[in-house]
Amino acid sequence: MSKIRVVGIDIAKSVFQVCVWMVDGSVAWNRKISRQKLLDTLRQFESGTLIAMEACSTSHFWGRTLNSMGYNVKLIPAQHVKAFVRSQKNDANDALAICETACRPSIHFVPVKTKEQQDIKALRNTRQLMVEQRTALANQLRALLAESGLIIPVGIQHLQQQLPELIEDAANDLTSTLRRLLYELREDMQALNERIIYLDREIAALSSQQTVYRHLLTIPGVGPLIAAAFISEVDAVQFSSGRELSAWCGLVPRQHSSGGKQILSSVTKNGNRNLRTLIIHGARSVMRCMKNRDDSLGLWLKRLEARRGFLKTTVALANKLTRIIWRILTDGVDFNMNKAFAES
């Protein structure tokens, strides 16, 4: 009797599609299972059976649950599964595509997050929501003021500093209705500021429980938010080198090569967009004080900027910092300037 090669599950809220793919390439069965009967159905398989799912919002919960039952769980990035969907898209074809994708070589599977990692990510996502709401509120305030001929310089700090004076200034042309509205919106912004500060403290407190967090903070340009993001998103073991992690973040050149001729262009922007955005912001913070640095990092940046320009140097530094982060996540040591930016 042929053995099971992989069990593919297309996750949903109430009804799951389960496909059992055998070693000989045949499909034993591919049918819908209700949420209540899913675990009872999976218990019929031997311990150690490979179970594959698409990485999504609920996949980490199911991954932890199935790991605790003794199964080997793989979470697959959705973009890889899409390439193996045959003909029409439906649950049965999706589950079969998950089975096929799980057996492909060289795919970076998504590690099953621990509860601590999910807590950090939940705090980060909530903080991002608060920041976006504050930005929308600031834009609304600027628009209301502009309609009355009052223009405030770019930057949320300028808005927060000048808004109280504008509300209290009787010499300007603001109506009583608009003054009251601006005052209420300013209170909303202050409440969002307090929420963001509170979340920053929560993220730092929860992340500091991870031993590698302190090591990451020793890297130039890596602050609490970037360190927390890499702790909650990255399992360094799944990458064989820092370049693989950098490629996963979309920070390596796009390649279009054929016939032995290499053609490289701009960065791929594949992979984790949030990590890429954060690490580039971290690189920009280092670039701002580049002229004041006379260490090996400063010399490396100045030579590179002279050849490639400011923007490309910033992305190159983000790439370099990502590789350094992988090394520190792997070895659990502090940042070493002499090793990272050794004189060539």
HELIX and SHEET records of a PDB file:
HELIX    1   1 ARG A   35  LYS A   37  5                                   3    
HELIX    2   2 LEU A   38  LEU A   42  1                                   5    
HELIX    3   3 SER A   59  SER A   68  1                                  10    
HELIX    4   4 ALA A   78  LYS A   82  1                                   5    
HELIX    5   5 ASP A   91  ALA A  102  1                                  12    
HELIX    6   6 LYS A  115  ALA A  146  1                                  32    
HELIX    7   7 ILE A  156  GLU A  168  1                                  13    
HELIX    8   8 SER A  176  SER A  207  1                                  32    
HELIX    9   9 THR A  211  LEU A  216  1                                   6    
HELIX   10  10 PRO A  224  GLU A  233  1                                  10    
HELIX   11  11 ALA A  236  GLN A  238  5                                   3    
HELIX   12  12 GLY A  242  TRP A  248  1                                   7    
HELIX   13  13 ARG A  273  ARG A  288  1                                  16    
HELIX   14  14 MET A  290  ASN A  292  5                                   3    
HELIX   15  15 SER A  296  ARG A  308  1                                  13    
HELIX   16  16 PHE A  310  ASP A  331  1                                  22    
HELIX   17  17 MET A  337  ALA A  340  1                                   4    
SHEET    1   A 5 VAL A  27  SER A  34  0                                        
SHEET    2   A 5 VAL A  15  MET A  22 -1                                        
SHEET    3   A 5 ILE A   4  ASP A  10 -1                                        
SHEET    4   A 5 LEU A  50  GLU A  54  1                                        
SHEET    5   A 5 ASN A  72  ILE A  76  1                                        
SHEET    1   B 2 PRO A 253  GLN A 255  0                                        
SHEET    2   B 2 LEU A 264  VAL A 267 -1                                        
END                                                                             
